[in-house]
Amino acid sequence: MPCRSRVKQPIHGAFKLCVCLCTFMISGLIPVQAAEKTKITAQFAISIAGFPVGRGNVVAEIKGRNYSIDATAKTTGIAGLFVDSRGRAVSKGRYYRTEIRPSSYALSAKEDDIYNVVQIALNSGTVSKSSASPPLLKAADRVPMHRKYMRRIVDPLSMLLQPVARNKPRTGETACNRTFKIFDGRQRYNIKLYYKRKTNIRANRSSAYSGPATVCGATFDFIAGHRPGLKRTRFMENNKDLEVWYVPVADKQLLAVYKIQVGTMVGRLVLKSIAFSIQ
């Protein structure tokens, strides 16, 4: 989730990443017949260095091949004493055999007294219009954004809707071998996944997921809108502590996110699904 370009203190920067990743926690988007409508609700917990710092909710609706996703997140507990941060992101689009094509993305967030608003319109995966307030600070070393970087992209919220080809397994390497070309309204970057291992999740509550999962490692590569010389830029591009956990959704050729793990400069950030339901 795009946020301010300046961070007052470490907890601000860490929760900024927290809120960004909150919008990625999309659990259980299911392909259905055109006449049917499916609603998915999910809750997830957010922690940094083992300390709870936030919570989030996701509501997704699918009709035919059209989808809409509405995600919210906010600080809780001790983190709320240092920074009051909350946000909402909404994405709409269509999905195909192995591809997501968002048509719109909107973000409205607030961190203390700073408001962050992003609007993106897309046509067949190509950005047709976008705006972000406040804009990035002007800097001579900032890599400029070009139209060539705006093709075949996904927004931050849609990136975790992962259709799988009918003849491919839903666990193992096929769950991980892909690259997301992301535009968040200010920066373009690629997140490349690679296979690490399979595991089995055992839930301690009836509303949580139990079953097989695939653990994917990830690499982060800035394309445009960033400043290559900044410490945080180099940190993310050299970050070895990046994981995304995927789980199969019922008997559908679709994957849902169960957990995201990101190393930050103030400790490991973890987003973990604690409950989801499908109606």
C-alpha positions as protocol buffer text, in pm:
chain_id: "A"
residue {
  index: 1
  type: MET
  ca { x: 0 y: 0 z: 0 }
}
residue {
  index: 2
  type: PRO
  ca { x: 161 y: 326 z: -101 }
}
residue {
  index: 3
  type: CYS
  ca { x: 239 y: 561 z: 187 }
}
residue {
  index: 4
  type: ARG
  ca { x: 438 y: 868 z: 276 }
}
residue {
  index: 5
  type: SER
  ca { x: 789 y: 899 z: 140 }
}
residue {
  index: 6
  type: ARG
  ca { x: 921 y: 1019 z: 479 }
}
residue {
  index: 7
  type: VAL
  ca { x: 906 y: 821 z: 801 }
}
residue {
  index: 8
  type: LYS
  ca { x: 929 y: 993 z: 1140 }
}
residue {
  index: 9
  type: GLN
  ca { x: 1044 y: 692 z: 1338 }
}
residue {
  index: 10
  type: PRO
  ca { x: 1102 y: 315 z: 1288 }
}
residue {
  index: 11
  type: ILE
  ca { x: 759 y: 208 z: 1409 }
}
residue {
  index: 12
  type: HIS
  ca { x: 600 y: 433 z: 1145 }
}
residue {
  index: 13
  type: GLY
  ca { x: 799 y: 274 z: 865 }
}
residue {
  index: 14
  type: ALA
  ca { x: 730 y: -76 z: 985 }
}
residue {
  index: 15
  type: PHE
  ca { x: 357 y: -21 z: 1013 }
}
residue {
  index: 16
  type: LYS
  ca { x: 358 y: 151 z: 676 }
}
residue {
  index: 17
  type: LEU
  ca { x: 478 y: -179 z: 530 }
}
residue {
  index: 18
  type: CYS
  ca { x: 226 y: -354 z: 753 }
}
residue {
  index: 19
  type: VAL
  ca { x: -66 y: -165 z: 606 }
}
residue {
  index: 20
  type: CYS
  ca { x: 71 y: -217 z: 256 }
}
residue {
  index: 21
  type: LEU
  ca { x: 81 y: -591 z: 302 }
}
residue {
  index: 22
  type: CYS
  ca { x: -256 y: -601 z: 474 }
}
residue {
  index: 23
  type: THR
  ca { x: -418 y: -535 z: 145 }
}
residue {
  index: 24
  type: PHE
  ca { x: -251 y: -847 z: 9 }
}
residue {
  index: 25
  type: MET
  ca { x: -430 y: -1087 z: 242 }
}
residue {
  index: 26
  type: ILE
  ca { x: -697 y: -1213 z: 8 }
}
residue {
  index: 27
  type: SER
  ca { x: -835 y: -1544 z: 125 }
}
residue {
  index: 28
  type: GLY
  ca { x: -1053 y: -1766 z: -86 }
}
residue {
  index: 29
  type: LEU
  ca { x: -1152 y: -1610 z: -419 }
}
residue {
  index: 30
  type: ILE
  ca { x: -1341 y: -1880 z: -606 }
}
residue {
  index: 31
  type: PRO
  ca { x: -1428 y: -1916 z: -976 }
}
residue {
  index: 32
  type: VAL
  ca { x: -1802 y: -1983 z: -1009 }
}
residue {
  index: 33
  type: GLN
  ca { x: -2072 y: -2009 z: -1272 }
}
residue {
  index: 34
  type: ALA
  ca { x: -2191 y: -1681 z: -1420 }
}
residue {
  index: 35
  type: ALA
  ca { x: -2527 y: -1696 z: -1242 }
}
residue {
  index: 36
  type: GLU
  ca { x: -2370 y: -1754 z: -900 }
}
residue {
  index: 37
  type: LYS
  ca { x: -2228 y: -1510 z: -651 }
}
residue {
  index: 38
  type: THR
  ca { x: -1971 y: -1595 z: -386 }
}
residue {
  index: 39
  type: LYS
  ca { x: -1882 y: -1388 z: -82 }
}
residue {
  index: 40
  type: ILE
  ca { x: -1564 y: -1442 z: 118 }
}
residue {
  index: 41
  type: THR
  ca { x: -1478 y: -1281 z: 449 }
}
residue {
  index: 42
  type: ALA
  ca { x: -1139 y: -1308 z: 619 }
}
residue {
  index: 43
  type: GLN
  ca { x: -961 y: -1176 z: 927 }
}
residue {
  index: 44
  type: PHE
  ca { x: -587 y: -1161 z: 983 }
}
residue {
  index: 45
  type: ALA
  ca { x: -342 y: -1060 z: 1255 }
}
residue {
  index: 46
  type: ILE
  ca { x: -32 y: -844 z: 1207 }
}
residue {
  index: 47
  type: SER
  ca { x: 284 y: -859 z: 1418 }
}
residue {
  index: 48
  type: ILE
  ca { x: 633 y: -709 z: 1414 }
}
residue {
  index: 49
  type: ALA
  ca { x: 919 y: -888 z: 1590 }
}
residue {
  index: 50
  type: GLY
  ca { x: 658 y: -1108 z: 1757 }
}
residue {
  index: 51
  type: PHE
  ca { x: 452 y: -819 z: 1900 }
}
residue {
  index: 52
  type: PRO
  ca { x: 90 y: -772 z: 1783 }
}
residue {
  index: 53
  type: VAL
  ca { x: 52 y: -437 z: 1608 }
}
residue {
  index: 54
  type: GLY
  ca { x: -261 y: -457 z: 1395 }
}
residue {
  index: 55
  type: ARG
  ca { x: -561 y: -638 z: 1254 }
}
residue {
  index: 56
  type: GLY
  ca { x: -735 y: -643 z: 921 }
}
residue {
  index: 57
  type: ASN
  ca { x: -1042 y: -765 z: 738 }
}
residue {
  index: 58
  type: VAL
  ca { x: -1112 y: -863 z: 378 }
}
residue {
  index: 59
  type: VAL
  ca { x: -1444 y: -903 z: 200 }
}
residue {
  index: 60
  type: ALA
  ca { x: -1437 y: -1038 z: -155 }
}
residue {
  index: 61
  type: GLU
  ca { x: -1727 y: -1097 z: -392 }
}
residue {
  index: 62
  type: ILE
  ca { x: -1709 y: -1293 z: -717 }
}
residue {
  index: 63
  type: LYS
  ca { x: -1972 y: -1327 z: -987 }
}
residue {
  index: 64
  type: GLY
  ca { x: -1876 y: -1516 z: -1299 }
}
residue {
  index: 65
  type: ARG
  ca { x: -1523 y: -1401 z: -1376 }
}
residue {
  index: 66
  type: ASN
  ca { x: -1569 y: -1059 z: -1219 }
}
residue {
  index: 67
  type: TYR
  ca { x: -1428 y: -992 z: -874 }
}
residue {
  index: 68
  type: SER
  ca { x: -1425 y: -712 z: -618 }
}
residue {
  index: 69
  type: ILE
  ca { x: -1209 y: -700 z: -307 }
}
residue {
  index: 70
  type: ASP
  ca { x: -1250 y: -467 z: -9 }
}
residue {
  index: 71
  type: ALA
  ca { x: -973 y: -470 z: 252 }
}
residue {
  index: 72
  type: THR
  ca { x: -925 y: -269 z: 572 }
}
residue {
  index: 73
  type: ALA
  ca { x: -646 y: -259 z: 832 }
}
residue {
  index: 74
  type: LYS
  ca { x: -559 y: -61 z: 1145 }
}
residue {
  index: 75
  type: THR
  ca { x: -308 y: -47 z: 1429 }
}
residue {
  index: 76
  type: THR
  ca { x: -398 y: -207 z: 1761 }
}
residue {
  index: 77
  type: GLY
  ca { x: -242 y: -252 z: 2104 }
}
residue {
  index: 78
  type: ILE
  ca { x: 95 y: -94 z: 2183 }
}
residue {
  index: 79
  type: ALA
  ca { x: 147 y: 16 z: 1822 }
}
residue {
  index: 80
  type: GLY
  ca { x: -155 y: 243 z: 1854 }
}
residue {
  index: 81
  type: LEU
  ca { x: 30 y: 443 z: 2118 }
}
residue {
  index: 82
  type: PHE
  ca { x: 300 y: 538 z: 1868 }
}
residue {
  index: 83
  type: VAL
  ca { x: 107 y: 573 z: 1543 }
}
residue {
  index: 84
  type: ASP
  ca { x: -262 y: 588 z: 1456 }
}
residue {
  index: 85
  type: SER
  ca { x: -275 y: 419 z: 1118 }
}
residue {
  index: 86
  type: ARG
  ca { x: -572 y: 280 z: 932 }
}
residue {
  index: 87
  type: GLY
  ca { x: -660 y: 228 z: 569 }
}
residue {
  index: 88
  type: ARG
  ca { x: -900 y: 83 z: 314 }
}
residue {
  index: 89
  type: ALA
  ca { x: -830 y: -45 z: -35 }
}
residue {
  index: 90
  type: VAL
  ca { x: -1076 y: -162 z: -302 }
}
residue {
  index: 91
  type: SER
  ca { x: -997 y: -341 z: -625 }
}
residue {
  index: 92
  type: LYS
  ca { x: -1218 y: -466 z: -911 }
}
residue {
  index: 93
  type: GLY
  ca { x: -1146 y: -665 z: -1225 }
}
residue {
  index: 94
  type: ARG
  ca { x: -1165 y: -998 z: -1402 }
}
residue {
  index: 95
  type: TYR
  ca { x: -959 y: -1316 z: -1391 }
}
residue {
  index: 96
  type: TYR
  ca { x: -875 y: -1564 z: -1662 }
}
residue {
  index: 97
  type: ARG
  ca { x: -713 y: -1908 z: -1684 }
}
residue {
  index: 98
  type: THR
  ca { x: -386 y: -1809 z: -1515 }
}
residue {
  index: 99
  type: GLU
  ca { x: -404 y: -1431 z: -1518 }
}
residue {
  index: 100
  type: ILE
  ca { x: -555 y: -1145 z: -1317 }
}
residue {
  index: 101
  type: ARG
  ca { x: -664 y: -826 z: -1494 }
}
residue {
  index: 102
  type: PRO
  ca { x: -772 y: -550 z: -1255 }
}
residue {
  index: 103
  type: SER
  ca { x: -981 y: -264 z: -1392 }
}
residue {
  index: 104
  type: SER
  ca { x: -965 y: -27 z: -1093 }
}
residue {
  index: 105
  type: TYR
  ca { x: -788 y: 23 z: -763 }
}
residue {
  index: 106
  type: ALA
  ca { x: -853 y: 280 z: -491 }
}
residue {
  index: 107
  type: LEU
  ca { x: -676 y: 341 z: -162 }
}
residue {
  index: 108
  type: SER
  ca { x: -769 y: 574 z: 123 }
}
residue {
  index: 109
  type: ALA
  ca { x: -543 y: 568 z: 428 }
}
residue {
  index: 110
  type: LYS
  ca { x: -454 y: 785 z: 726 }
}
residue {
  index: 111
  type: GLU
  ca { x: -138 y: 778 z: 935 }
}
residue {
  index: 112
  type: ASP
  ca { x: -163 y: 1022 z: 1223 }
}
residue {
  index: 113
  type: ASP
  ca { x: -254 y: 1351 z: 1048 }
}
residue {
  index: 114
  type: ILE
  ca { x: -139 y: 1248 z: 699 }
}
residue {
  index: 115
  type: TYR
  ca { x: -394 y: 1131 z: 442 }
}
residue {
  index: 116
  type: ASN
  ca { x: -293 y: 903 z: 156 }
}
residue {
  index: 117
  type: VAL
  ca { x: -521 y: 866 z: -148 }
}
residue {
  index: 118
  type: VAL
  ca { x: -451 y: 663 z: -463 }
}
residue {
  index: 119
  type: GLN
  ca { x: -669 y: 602 z: -770 }
}
residue {
  index: 120
  type: ILE
  ca { x: -573 y: 372 z: -1060 }
}
residue {
  index: 121
  type: ALA
  ca { x: -777 y: 287 z: -1372 }
}
residue {
  index: 122
  type: LEU
  ca { x: -668 y: 4 z: -1601 }
}
residue {
  index: 123
  type: ASN
  ca { x: -765 y: -140 z: -1938 }
}
residue {
  index: 124
  type: SER
  ca { x: -662 y: -501 z: -2007 }
}
residue {
  index: 125
  type: GLY
  ca { x: -378 y: -478 z: -1758 }
}
residue {
  index: 126
  type: THR
  ca { x: -248 y: -142 z: -1883 }
}
residue {
  index: 127
  type: VAL
  ca { x: -274 y: 169 z: -1666 }
}
residue {
  index: 128
  type: SER
  ca { x: -493 y: 429 z: -1837 }
}
residue {
  index: 129
  type: LYS
  ca { x: -507 y: 683 z: -1553 }
}
residue {
  index: 130
  type: SER
  ca { x: -360 y: 718 z: -1205 }
}
residue {
  index: 131
  type: SER
  ca { x: -327 y: 975 z: -928 }
}
residue {
  index: 132
  type: ALA
  ca { x: -161 y: 977 z: -586 }
}
residue {
  index: 133
  type: SER
  ca { x: -182 y: 1234 z: -307 }
}
residue {
  index: 134
  type: PRO
  ca { x: 54 y: 1334 z: -162 }
}
residue {
  index: 135
  type: PRO
  ca { x: 296 y: 1273 z: -451 }
}
residue {
  index: 136
  type: LEU
  ca { x: 645 y: 1143 z: -404 }
}
residue {
  index: 137
  type: LEU
  ca { x: 904 y: 1402 z: -305 }
}
residue {
  index: 138
  type: LYS
  ca { x: 1102 y: 1535 z: -598 }
}
residue {
  index: 139
  type: ALA
  ca { x: 1457 y: 1400 z: -608 }
}
residue {
  index: 140
  type: ALA
  ca { x: 1726 y: 1407 z: -874 }
}
residue {
  index: 141
  type: ASP
  ca { x: 1808 y: 1041 z: -823 }
}
residue {
  index: 142
  type: ARG
  ca { x: 1449 y: 912 z: -843 }
}
residue {
  index: 143
  type: VAL
  ca { x: 1403 y: 667 z: -1133 }
}
residue {
  index: 144
  type: PRO
  ca { x: 1141 y: 818 z: -1367 }
}
residue {
  index: 145
  type: MET
  ca { x: 816 y: 641 z: -1449 }
}
residue {
  index: 146
  type: HIS
  ca { x: 761 y: 559 z: -1819 }
}
residue {
  index: 147
  type: ARG
  ca { x: 455 y: 427 z: -2002 }
}
residue {
  index: 148
  type: LYS
  ca { x: 640 y: 108 z: -2090 }
}
residue {
  index: 149
  type: TYR
  ca { x: 636 y: 14 z: -1720 }
}
residue {
  index: 150
  type: MET
  ca { x: 256 y: 46 z: -1703 }
}
residue {
  index: 151
  type: ARG
  ca { x: 171 y: -259 z: -1916 }
}
residue {
  index: 152
  type: ARG
  ca { x: 53 y: -599 z: -1790 }
}
residue {
  index: 153
  type: ILE
  ca { x: 57 y: -491 z: -1426 }
}
residue {
  index: 154
  type: VAL
  ca { x: -152 y: -570 z: -1121 }
}
residue {
  index: 155
  type: ASP
  ca { x: -239 y: -351 z: -825 }
}
residue {
  index: 156
  type: PRO
  ca { x: -124 y: -446 z: -472 }
}
residue {
  index: 157
  type: LEU
  ca { x: -464 y: -582 z: -373 }
}
residue {
  index: 158
  type: SER
  ca { x: -526 y: -802 z: -678 }
}
residue {
  index: 159
  type: MET
  ca { x: -185 y: -965 z: -679 }
}
residue {
  index: 160
  type: LEU
  ca { x: -284 y: -1246 z: -446 }
}
residue {
  index: 161
  type: LEU
  ca { x: -571 y: -1376 z: -653 }
}
residue {
  index: 162
  type: GLN
  ca { x: -393 y: -1670 z: -816 }
}
residue {
  index: 163
  type: PRO
  ca { x: -580 y: -1883 z: -1068 }
}
residue {
  index: 164
  type: VAL
  ca { x: -409 y: -2212 z: -1152 }
}
residue {
  index: 165
  type: ALA
  ca { x: -435 y: -2390 z: -1489 }
}
residue {
  index: 166
  type: ARG
  ca { x: -670 y: -2689 z: -1481 }
}
residue {
  index: 167
  type: ASN
  ca { x: -397 y: -2935 z: -1571 }
}
residue {
  index: 168
  type: LYS
  ca { x: -156 y: -2809 z: -1304 }
}
residue {
  index: 169
  type: PRO
  ca { x: -131 y: -2907 z: -935 }
}
residue {
  index: 170
  type: ARG
  ca { x: -230 y: -2648 z: -675 }
}
residue {
  index: 171
  type: THR
  ca { x: 66 y: -2718 z: -447 }
}
residue {
  index: 172
  type: GLY
  ca { x: 439 y: -2726 z: -513 }
}
residue {
  index: 173
  type: GLU
  ca { x: 632 y: -2536 z: -777 }
}
residue {
  index: 174
  type: THR
  ca { x: 328 y: -2431 z: -982 }
}
residue {
  index: 175
  type: ALA
  ca { x: 207 y: -2226 z: -686 }
}
residue {
  index: 176
  type: CYS
  ca { x: 527 y: -2023 z: -679 }
}
residue {
  index: 177
  type: ASN
  ca { x: 683 y: -1994 z: -1021 }
}
residue {
  index: 178
  type: ARG
  ca { x: 549 y: -1653 z: -1123 }
}
residue {
  index: 179
  type: THR
  ca { x: 635 y: -1283 z: -1118 }
}
residue {
  index: 180
  type: PHE
  ca { x: 395 y: -1005 z: -1019 }
}
residue {
  index: 181
  type: LYS
  ca { x: 447 y: -671 z: -1196 }
}
residue {
  index: 182
  type: ILE
  ca { x: 300 y: -428 z: -945 }
}
residue {
  index: 183
  type: PHE
  ca { x: 210 y: -62 z: -970 }
}
residue {
  index: 184
  type: ASP
  ca { x: 86 y: 99 z: -647 }
}
residue {
  index: 185
  type: GLY
  ca { x: 23 y: 450 z: -779 }
}
residue {
  index: 186
  type: ARG
  ca { x: 372 y: 580 z: -706 }
}
residue {
  index: 187
  type: GLN
  ca { x: 622 y: 301 z: -771 }
}
residue {
  index: 188
  type: ARG
  ca { x: 665 y: 5 z: -1005 }
}
residue {
  index: 189
  type: TYR
  ca { x: 829 y: -308 z: -872 }
}
residue {
  index: 190
  type: ASN
  ca { x: 840 y: -678 z: -941 }
}
residue {
  index: 191
  type: ILE
  ca { x: 786 y: -951 z: -683 }
}
residue {
  index: 192
  type: LYS
  ca { x: 924 y: -1279 z: -811 }
}
residue {
  index: 193
  type: LEU
  ca { x: 822 y: -1595 z: -628 }
}
residue {
  index: 194
  type: TYR
  ca { x: 1015 y: -1920 z: -613 }
}
residue {
  index: 195
  type: TYR
  ca { x: 939 y: -2256 z: -457 }
}
residue {
  index: 196
  type: LYS
  ca { x: 1077 y: -2335 z: -110 }
}
residue {
  index: 197
  type: ARG
  ca { x: 877 y: -2621 z: 41 }
}
residue {
  index: 198
  type: LYS
  ca { x: 543 y: -2778 z: 121 }
}
residue {
  index: 199
  type: THR
  ca { x: 398 y: -2785 z: 471 }
}
residue {
  index: 200
  type: ASN
  ca { x: 79 y: -2878 z: 653 }
}
residue {
  index: 201
  type: ILE
  ca { x: -118 y: -2630 z: 864 }
}
residue {
  index: 202
  type: ARG
  ca { x: -308 y: -2742 z: 1172 }
}
residue {
  index: 203
  type: ALA
  ca { x: -549 y: -2483 z: 1305 }
}
residue {
  index: 204
  type: ASN
  ca { x: -627 y: -2447 z: 1674 }
}
residue {
  index: 205
  type: ARG
  ca { x: -972 y: -2300 z: 1604 }
}
residue {
  index: 206
  type: SER
  ca { x: -1259 y: -2419 z: 1387 }
}
residue {
  index: 207
  type: SER
  ca { x: -1283 y: -2095 z: 1187 }
}
residue {
  index: 208
  type: ALA
  ca { x: -918 y: -2109 z: 1074 }
}
residue {
  index: 209
  type: TYR
  ca { x: -765 y: -2302 z: 785 }
}
residue {
  index: 210
  type: SER
  ca { x: -626 y: -2654 z: 820 }
}
residue {
  index: 211
  type: GLY
  ca { x: -459 y: -2841 z: 537 }
}
residue {
  index: 212
  type: PRO
  ca { x: -170 y: -2833 z: 288 }
}
residue {
  index: 213
  type: ALA
  ca { x: 23 y: -2517 z: 207 }
}
residue {
  index: 214
  type: THR
  ca { x: 304 y: -2417 z: -27 }
}
residue {
  index: 215
  type: VAL
  ca { x: 575 y: -2185 z: 102 }
}
residue {
  index: 216
  type: CYS
  ca { x: 718 y: -1951 z: -163 }
}
residue {
  index: 217
  type: GLY
  ca { x: 1025 y: -1738 z: -124 }
}
residue {
  index: 218
  type: ALA
  ca { x: 1028 y: -1398 z: -291 }
}
residue {
  index: 219
  type: THR
  ca { x: 1264 y: -1137 z: -431 }
}
residue {
  index: 220
  type: PHE
  ca { x: 1186 y: -766 z: -457 }
}
residue {
  index: 221
  type: ASP
  ca { x: 1304 y: -565 z: -759 }
}
residue {
  index: 222
  type: PHE
  ca { x: 1231 y: -193 z: -796 }
}
residue {
  index: 223
  type: ILE
  ca { x: 1161 y: -78 z: -1153 }
}
residue {
  index: 224
  type: ALA
  ca { x: 1062 y: 291 z: -1134 }
}
residue {
  index: 225
  type: GLY
  ca { x: 957 y: 560 z: -890 }
}
residue {
  index: 226
  type: HIS
  ca { x: 1224 y: 464 z: -636 }
}
residue {
  index: 227
  type: ARG
  ca { x: 1556 y: 613 z: -527 }
}
residue {
  index: 228
  type: PRO
  ca { x: 1832 y: 352 z: -573 }
}
residue {
  index: 229
  type: GLY
  ca { x: 2071 y: 507 z: -322 }
}
residue {
  index: 230
  type: LEU
  ca { x: 1839 y: 499 z: -21 }
}
residue {
  index: 231
  type: LYS
  ca { x: 1916 y: 253 z: 257 }
}
residue {
  index: 232
  type: ARG
  ca { x: 1560 y: 117 z: 263 }
}
residue {
  index: 233
  type: THR
  ca { x: 1569 y: 59 z: -113 }
}
residue {
  index: 234
  type: ARG
  ca { x: 1887 y: -145 z: -91 }
}
residue {
  index: 235
  type: PHE
  ca { x: 1751 y: -330 z: 212 }
}
residue {
  index: 236
  type: MET
  ca { x: 1438 y: -449 z: 28 }
}
residue {
  index: 237
  type: GLU
  ca { x: 1623 y: -549 z: -287 }
}
residue {
  index: 238
  type: ASN
  ca { x: 1867 y: -757 z: -79 }
}
residue {
  index: 239
  type: ASN
  ca { x: 1601 y: -889 z: 159 }
}
residue {
  index: 240
  type: LYS
  ca { x: 1630 y: -1266 z: 210 }
}
residue {
  index: 241
  type: ASP
  ca { x: 1347 y: -1284 z: 462 }
}
residue {
  index: 242
  type: LEU
  ca { x: 1048 y: -1277 z: 225 }
}
residue {
  index: 243
  type: GLU
  ca { x: 785 y: -1553 z: 217 }
}
residue {
  index: 244
  type: VAL
  ca { x: 430 y: -1601 z: 93 }
}
residue {
  index: 245
  type: TRP
  ca { x: 226 y: -1905 z: 199 }
}
residue {
  index: 246
  type: TYR
  ca { x: -47 y: -2028 z: -38 }
}
residue {
  index: 247
  type: VAL
  ca { x: -328 y: -2272 z: 31 }
}
residue {
  index: 248
  type: PRO
  ca { x: -572 y: -2439 z: -213 }
}
residue {
  index: 249
  type: VAL
  ca { x: -933 y: -2321 z: -207 }
}
residue {
  index: 250
  type: ALA
  ca { x: -1177 y: -2613 z: -178 }
}
residue {
  index: 251
  type: ASP
  ca { x: -1171 y: -2816 z: -502 }
}
residue {
  index: 252
  type: LYS
  ca { x: -1112 y: -2512 z: -726 }
}
residue {
  index: 253
  type: GLN
  ca { x: -806 y: -2434 z: -935 }
}
residue {
  index: 254
  type: LEU
  ca { x: -728 y: -2137 z: -717 }
}
residue {
  index: 255
  type: LEU
  ca { x: -484 y: -2039 z: -443 }
}
residue {
  index: 256
  type: ALA
  ca { x: -538 y: -1812 z: -143 }
}
residue {
  index: 257
  type: VAL
  ca { x: -287 y: -1642 z: 80 }
}
residue {
  index: 258
  type: TYR
  ca { x: -250 y: -1781 z: 432 }
}
residue {
  index: 259
  type: LYS
  ca { x: 58 y: -1595 z: 554 }
}
residue {
  index: 260
  type: ILE
  ca { x: 305 y: -1327 z: 448 }
}
residue {
  index: 261
  type: GLN
  ca { x: 644 y: -1282 z: 612 }
}
residue {
  index: 262
  type: VAL
  ca { x: 871 y: -982 z: 548 }
}
residue {
  index: 263
  type: GLY
  ca { x: 1198 y: -888 z: 711 }
}
residue {
  index: 264
  type: THR
  ca { x: 1205 y: -518 z: 799 }
}
residue {
  index: 265
  type: MET
  ca { x: 1465 y: -288 z: 949 }
}
residue {
  index: 266
  type: VAL
  ca { x: 1289 y: -311 z: 1288 }
}
residue {
  index: 267
  type: GLY
  ca { x: 1213 y: -684 z: 1291 }
}
residue {
  index: 268
  type: ARG
  ca { x: 1017 y: -952 z: 1107 }
}
residue {
  index: 269
  type: LEU
  ca { x: 668 y: -850 z: 1001 }
}
residue {
  index: 270
  type: VAL
  ca { x: 410 y: -1128 z: 977 }
}
residue {
  index: 271
  type: LEU
  ca { x: 53 y: -1124 z: 848 }
}
residue {
  index: 272
  type: LYS
  ca { x: -135 y: -1443 z: 923 }
}
residue {
  index: 273
  type: SER
  ca { x: -489 y: -1551 z: 844 }
}
residue {
  index: 274
  type: ILE
  ca { x: -679 y: -1630 z: 1164 }
}
residue {
  index: 275
  type: ALA
  ca { x: -1026 y: -1694 z: 1018 }
}
residue {
  index: 276
  type: PHE
  ca { x: -1209 y: -1702 z: 687 }
}
residue {
  index: 277
  type: SER
  ca { x: -1548 y: -1811 z: 560 }
}
residue {
  index: 278
  type: ILE
  ca { x: -1707 y: -1870 z: 220 }
}
residue {
  index: 279
  type: GLN
  ca { x: -2075 y: -1812 z: 149 }
}
